[in-house]
Amino acid sequence: MAGKIGIMQEGEDSTQERVEKLMRDPALRREWLRQKNMMCVGLIGIGTIMVQPFLSDLSTSATPPGKVCLISFAVAIPLLAALIMVNWQEIFRGRETRSRTVLVAWPVAQAASFVGVVAGFWHIWWVAGVVMLLFGLIAVGVHSAGYTRLELDGESGGPE
């Protein structure tokens, strides 16, 4: 209990030491590779669905949000496809690439996908775009908090 309220007991790891241990965990690293692949496939699917109306009826893509949606996914979809191929090789080799190009491509592809989704919602109704933007950012915080808490709370495997 004392460790939970900020007082380290004898033999307890600091948060930094626990993070470093987690970063070396091979099972966790394999899981990250699988999750990255799932995320790319999901974003490509969302992008493909969202751009279809803009490609089939060019009058809808004439609005500024429509153009932003199209351009965003024009950036994201090819990058995500390339990242899937790199990810399969990473899974095969059991390690992540250290390529700076790939490290830059990840956030660019994710950001372009997010901008595309927000612009698509904005195209329908600006309030929907604002709501998507707000709750997209909240969702990042929810995921980060939940993931961090789950991984750093220990290895008991059960509820507290």
C-alpha positions in Angstrom: 0.0 0.0 0.0 2.8 2.4 0.8 4.2 2.1 -2.7 0.8 3.1 -4.1 0.8 6.4 -2.4 4.3 7.4 -3.4 6.5 6.0 -0.7 8.9 3.5 -2.1 9.5 0.4 -0.1 12.7 -1.6 0.1 13.1 -3.6 -3.1 10.5 -1.7 -5.2 11.4 -0.5 -8.6 11.0 3.2 -9.4 8.6 4.2 -12.2 11.6 4.8 -14.5 13.0 1.3 -13.8 9.6 -0.3 -14.5 9.3 1.6 -17.8 12.8 0.4 -18.8 11.9 -3.2 -17.9 8.7 -2.9 -20.0 10.6 -1.5 -23.0 12.8 -4.7 -22.9 9.8 -7.1 -22.6 9.8 -9.1 -25.9 6.2 -10.1 -25.5 5.2 -6.4 -25.2 7.3 -5.5 -28.2 5.6 -8.2 -30.3 2.2 -6.9 -29.2 3.2 -3.4 -30.2 4.0 -4.7 -33.7 0.6 -6.4 -34.0 -1.2 -3.3 -32.8 0.6 -1.1 -35.3 -0.5 -3.3 -38.1 -4.1 -3.4 -36.9 -4.1 0.4 -36.6 -2.8 0.9 -40.1 -5.4 -1.4 -41.6 -8.2 0.3 -39.6 -7.0 3.8 -40.8 -6.8 2.7 -44.4 -10.4 1.3 -44.1 -11.7 4.5 -42.6 -10.0 6.5 -45.2 -11.3 4.4 -48.1 -14.9 4.7 -46.8 -14.6 8.4 -46.1 -13.2 9.4 -49.5 -15.7 7.4 -51.6 -18.5 10.1 -51.6 -15.9 12.7 -52.6 -14.7 10.6 -55.5 -18.1 9.6 -56.8 -19.6 13.1 -56.7 -17.0 15.7 -57.4 -19.4 18.5 -56.5 -19.2 17.4 -52.8 -15.4 17.6 -52.8 -15.5 21.3 -54.0 -15.9 22.5 -50.4 -12.8 23.3 -48.4 -13.4 20.5 -45.8 -14.0 18.1 -48.7 -10.7 19.0 -50.3 -8.9 18.8 -46.9 -10.4 15.3 -46.4 -9.3 14.1 -49.8 -5.8 15.5 -49.6 -5.3 14.2 -46.0 -6.2 10.7 -47.1 -4.2 11.0 -50.3 -1.2 11.5 -47.9 -2.2 8.9 -45.3 -3.3 5.9 -47.4 -0.1 5.3 -49.3 2.0 5.9 -46.2 -0.1 3.5 -44.2 0.2 0.9 -46.9 4.0 1.2 -46.9 4.0 1.1 -43.1 2.0 -2.2 -43.2 4.6 -3.7 -45.4 7.4 -2.5 -43.1 5.5 -3.8 -40.1 5.2 -7.3 -41.6 9.0 -7.3 -42.0 9.4 -6.1 -38.4 7.1 -8.9 -37.2 9.2 -11.4 -39.3 12.4 -10.1 -37.8 11.0 -9.7 -34.3 12.2 -6.1 -34.0 11.3 -2.6 -35.0 13.1 -0.7 -37.6 15.3 2.3 -36.6 14.8 4.1 -39.9 14.2 7.8 -39.4 12.0 7.8 -42.5 9.7 5.2 -40.9 9.8 7.0 -37.6 8.6 10.2 -39.3 6.1 8.5 -41.5 4.1 7.1 -38.5 3.0 10.4 -37.0 2.5 11.9 -40.4 0.2 9.1 -41.5 -1.7 9.1 -38.2 -2.1 12.9 -38.2 -3.2 13.0 -41.9 -5.8 10.3 -41.1 -7.1 12.2 -38.1 -7.3 15.4 -40.1 -9.1 13.6 -42.9 -11.7 12.2 -40.5 -12.2 15.5 -38.8 -12.5 17.3 -42.2 -15.0 14.6 -43.4 -17.2 15.2 -40.4 -16.7 19.0 -40.8 -17.9 18.7 -44.4 -21.2 17.2 -43.2 -21.7 19.7 -40.4 -19.0 21.8 -38.7 -20.3 21.0 -35.2 -19.7 17.3 -36.0 -16.1 18.1 -37.0 -15.5 20.0 -33.7 -17.0 17.1 -31.7 -14.9 14.6 -33.6 -11.8 16.7 -33.0 -12.5 17.2 -29.3 -13.3 13.6 -28.6 -10.5 12.3 -30.7 -8.1 14.2 -28.5 -9.9 13.0 -25.4 -9.6 9.4 -26.7 -5.9 9.8 -27.0 -5.7 10.8 -23.3 -8.0 7.9 -22.3 -5.9 5.4 -24.2 -2.7 6.8 -22.8 -3.9 6.8 -19.2 -5.4 3.3 -19.4 -2.4 1.8 -21.2 0.1 3.4 -18.8 -1.9 2.4 -15.7 -2.3 -1.2 -17.0 1.4 -1.7 -17.8 2.9 0.1 -14.8 0.5 -1.1 -12.1 2.3 -4.4 -11.8 2.0 -7.9 -13.1 -0.7 -9.3 -10.9 -3.0 -9.9 -13.8 -6.2 -9.3 -11.8 -8.3 -6.4 -10.6 -7.0 -4.2 -7.8 
